[in-house]
Amino acid sequence: MIRDFGGVALDRTSRRIGVMAIVNVTPDSFSDGGERLDPAQAIDDGLRFVSEGADIVDVGGESTRPGSQPVSVEEELRRVLPVVEGLAARDVVVSIDTRRSAVARACLDAGARIVNDVSALADDPALLPLVAGRDTPVVLMHRRGHQEDEYEGPAYRDVVEDVRAFLVERARVCEAGGIARERIALDPGIGFGKTPDDNLALIAGAGRLAEAGYPVLVGASRKGFIGRLTGIKQPRLRDPASIWLAVEAARKGASIVRVHDVAGTRQALAVWAAMR
């Protein structure tokens, strides 16, 4: 079945997997922090990612790495708004990665088409009605705790089932609040309060998440658990493993993968799609 998500056609039957490119405009993101403090650089990188096969460019102005500190709404807007405006003016499908209604509202006004919220619309009570009123697609992510407390929390009984239950409940809350079912995607939150084994189980269990009837987005790119599994400390050097995990997530049931290396991921997905 073909789904339209923010203007992006997702079709697992034909193995048409959406690719979301990561464009962080922060000084402290774990992989690319400080690289795009100049909005022109961030816009150029976003356009390059589209040329390499990205369907969505995800712009974020607040780091969510473990141990990072929240920034003010004003600072987040200062970082993201010029980038969203610049990309949207070139007809790029922009996702705004934010927990805040004020940031989401300004970016939707500037042309963003998707809201991607690590709190699953729980941190800011005004964000759910904003998304509903704008009929905006939204990505609901699972996390355990907050970035400043390193996403701490108790062990899971069954990580896939526990995460699925949380996300389905949040999706139902969103639907009750006026967000159309077809506008919702679910993200298991790889690395957000999970062990390496938890993360691998969630990638392998993407199909169980998809059984709930929503597109599943998986973002494992360059994350710390890859370093713990491989011994590779430099995030940029984790791209080969990240690409493999993106394909595995797609193979298991994900409809969208969120990545740093767009060109490599697209190549790998194309080969997987050809293997019938």
N, C-alpha and C positions, 0 to 999 in steps of 0.2 A: 504494500500500500504506500502510495506517495503522500508524504506530509509536507505541507508548506510551513516553514518555521522562520518567520521574519523575512520572507522572500526567498528562502533557501529551500530547494526541493530535496527532501530526504527519502530515499527509496532503498530499503534493505533488500528487497526482492532482486533488484539489479545491482546490489552492492554499491549503491551510490551513497557514500558516507560523507557527511559534512565535516569540513576541516575548519576549526576555529584557531586563528593565529593569535598569539599572545603579544600584546604591545603594552608593556608596563612603563609608565612615566613617573617612576619613583626613584629615589636615591638608594633604597635599601631592599629591593626585591632580591630573593635569594640567588637568582641566576643572571638577570639582566639589569639589576638596579644601577642607576647612574648613567646608563647608556643613552637614554632618550630624554634628557632634561630639556633639550631644545625641541620645541614642538615641531619644527621643520624636519628634524631627524626622525621623530616618531611618525610623522605623516609619510615621509619617504619610505620608511621601513614597512609601514602598513600597506602602501601601494605595491611595494616589492612582493610582500607576502601574497597579495591578491594575484599578481602576475605569476606567482609560483603555484597557484591553485587553491589559495584560501577562499572559503565561502564567506567567512565572518571574521572581522578583526575585533578582538576583545581588548578594550582600552581600560586600564586600571590605574588609579592614582593613589591607592593606599595599599602598602604591602600587607599581605596576610601570612607571611612566613612566621613560623613559631618564634615567639619572643619579640616580635616587632610591636611598635607602639602606634596607636591610632593617631590620625592627623585630624585637623579641624576641617569642617565643611568647606571653609573658604580656601584652604590650602589644596584640598582635593579638587575643587572646581578650577583653581588656577592651573593645576597640572593637566587636567583632562579636557577641559572645554575647548581650547584651541585645536587639540588633536581631533576630537570628535567632529568639530565644525569642518576642519580641513578634509577629513576623509569622507564625511557625508556629502560634502560639496562635489566630490568625485564619484558619487553614487556607490560608495562602498557600504556594504551591510555592516554596521557598527553595533557591537554589543558594549554596553557600559557595565563594567565590573564594580559594583558599589553596593553598600548596605544602607544608603541614605536616600530618603525621598527627595531632598533638596538637590542633590547631585543628579539623581535620575531624572527629575523634572527638567532641569536645565539642559541635560544632554539629550533627552527626547525632543525638547524644543529645538535643539541644534541639529537634529537629524538622526540620532541613534534609533535603532529599530528593536533592540532586545535589551532586557535588563538581566544581568547575571549576578545573583546575590548569594554570597557564601553563607548567609544566615537564613536562607529559605524564607525571606520576607518576615522574619521574626524580630529583628533588632529595632526596626523603625516602624511603628504602627501605621504611619501615614503612607508607607510604600505600597502596601497591598491595594488600597483603594485607588492610588495613583495608577498602578499598572492595570487594574480593572477598568478604570475610566478611560484610559488611553487604548485599551484593547491591545496591549503590548505583550509579545511573547516574553516568557520569563524562565530562567534556569534556577531551580531550587536545589541548593546543595546541602548535604549533610556535613556537620562538623561536631566535634566533641570539645566544648569549651571555647575559648577565645585566643587570638594570637598572642596577647600579652601574657597569658598563663600557660603557653606552650601547648594548648589544646589538650589539657589533661582530662582524665576521666577514668571510670572503672572499666574493667574488661568486659567484652561483649560475650553474650551467651552463644549467639550465632551471628557473626558480623553481617553477613549478607541479609539475613532475615531481619535483624535489628535495624539496619540502615533502610531496608525496603519499607518496613513498617513506619518508620519516622517520615520518610519522604512521601509515602502514600497519604499519611495523615495530614502533612503540610499541604499536599496537593488538594485534598478534600476541603481543607480550610480555605484555600485560595479559590476553589470553585464556588464554595458557599459565599465568598466575598465578591463574586462577580467575574472572576477570571475564567474565560472559556477553557474547557479541557484541552482543546487542540493547541492552546497557547502555552502549555506547560511542558517543560522538559526536566528530567531528574538527573542529578549529579551525585554520585556516592561520596564525593569528597576525599579522593585519594590523598593520603598524607595528613589529613586534618583529624588528629586524635586517633590514629591507627598505627599498629605495628606493621613491619614489612609483610608478615604473614597475612594480616588483615587486608592490606592493600592488594596482595596477589589474589586473595579469595574474592575480593570485590570485583576485580577485573575478570576473573574466571566466572563470576556470578552475574555478569552484566545481563545475561539472558533472563535470569530470575527477576531482576529489576524491571526489565522490559515487559515482562508478563503483566505488569500492572496497567499497561496500555499507554504509557507515555514514552516519548523518545528518551534515550539515555545518553548523557554526555559523560565521557571519561577524560580526565586530565591527569596523566601520570608524568608528563614530560619533565625530565631532568630532576625529578624530586629526590629528596634525601634518602628515601628507602632504597633507591637504585644504587646510590653510593654505598649504603651499608651492605647491600647484596654483592656488589662488585669490587668494593674497595676504591672506587674512583671518587676522589674528593672534589675535583673541579666539575661543577654542574655542566659546563659546555661540552665536556668530554663524555657525557652520558647520552648523547643523541642516538647512537646505535641501539642501545637498550630501550630508549624512549620510543623509537620508531617501531621496534618489535612489539612493545607493549600496546602501542596504538593499534597495530594490526590485530593483535590478539584480542583487544577490547572489541574491535569491530567484528571479528570472527565470532565472538561469544554473544554479541547482541547489542553493542553500542551503535547509535546512529550518528553521533558527533564525537570527534576527538579534538581535544584542546592541546596545541603543540607549539613548540618553539621552532622546530625545523620543518617548515611547510613543504619545501621541495622534496626532501627525503621521505617524508610521510606520504606525500602524494604518489611518489614512485612506488613505494612499497604497497600502498593500497591498490594501485593499478594492477600490480602483479597478482595480488591476492584476488582481485575481482575477476581476473582472467582465468584463474584456476577453478574450473567448474568440476 
